[in-house]
Structure formats: C-alpha cells, structure tokens
Amino acid sequence: MAKKKQVEKVHKPGLEYEVAIPCCYTWMARTKQEYIGYVMGYVRASHPGFRVVRIEKGKAICIKEEQQS
C-alpha cells in the first residue's frame, strides 16, 4: 500500500479559493451594490490577504494577494 500524501494547507498566490458567503447578506442587502459591499467587507475581515475576484452562487471567488515587502 502506498502512503497517503500529506495535504498542504498553504494558500498560494494566483490560485482561486472559494469563500462561503453568510446567507443573511442576501436579505440584509437592499441593492446589488450593497450586497457586493457586504461581501467585500466580510472577506476583508474574516480572510485577510484575500481579494475578491467575482461572486457566484453564494460564494466569493478570491485570490491570495502577494505580500508587499
């Protein structure tokens, strides 16, 4: 039997990651722009270092921002 490969939990720059959006934002937002603002704020607060690329079907598709040194 082959050994299982250890899973890497490192976020790599350039790859896309899905972040689930809380369902309460759909009924809290009155306009599409307000919804987008809620999602951007949520990702900024709960997943620092991620940037939202697009929103689709209750998920924010994000990429890891490169560290500025």
C-alpha positions in Angstrom: 0.0 0.0 0.0 1.2 3.5 -0.9 1.4 6.1 1.8 -1.0 9.0 1.6 0.5 12.3 0.6 0.3 14.9 3.3 -2.1 17.7 2.5 -0.7 21.2 2.2 -2.8 23.9 3.8 -0.8 26.8 2.4 -2.6 29.4 0.3 -0.6 30.0 -2.9 -0.7 33.3 -4.7 -2.5 33.2 -8.0 -4.8 30.3 -7.2 -8.5 30.8 -6.7 -10.2 30.0 -3.4 -14.0 29.8 -2.7 -15.2 31.5 0.4 -18.8 30.8 1.5 -20.9 34.0 2.0 -23.2 34.1 5.0 -26.8 33.7 3.8 -28.0 36.6 5.9 -26.3 39.0 3.5 -28.9 38.2 0.8 -31.8 39.5 2.8 -29.9 42.3 4.5 -28.8 44.0 1.3 -31.3 46.2 -0.4 -29.4 46.7 -3.6 -26.8 44.8 -5.6 -24.1 47.3 -4.7 -24.9 47.0 -1.0 -24.6 43.2 -1.3 -21.2 43.4 -3.0 -20.1 45.8 -0.3 -21.1 43.4 2.4 -19.3 40.5 0.7 -16.1 42.6 0.2 -16.2 43.6 3.9 -16.8 40.1 5.1 -13.9 38.7 3.1 -11.6 41.6 4.2 -12.5 41.0 7.9 -12.6 37.2 8.0 -9.9 36.3 5.4 -7.2 38.9 5.5 -4.9 38.7 2.5 -7.6 37.5 0.1 -9.1 39.7 -2.7 -12.5 39.1 -4.2 -12.4 38.4 -7.9 -16.0 37.6 -8.5 -19.2 36.5 -6.7 -21.2 33.5 -7.9 -23.9 31.4 -6.4 -23.4 32.3 -2.7 -19.6 32.0 -2.9 -16.9 34.7 -3.2 -14.1 33.6 -5.6 -10.9 35.0 -4.1 -7.2 35.1 -4.8 -4.4 35.4 -2.3 -2.7 38.8 -2.6 1.0 38.9 -2.8 2.8 40.3 0.3 4.3 43.7 -0.3 7.8 43.7 1.2 
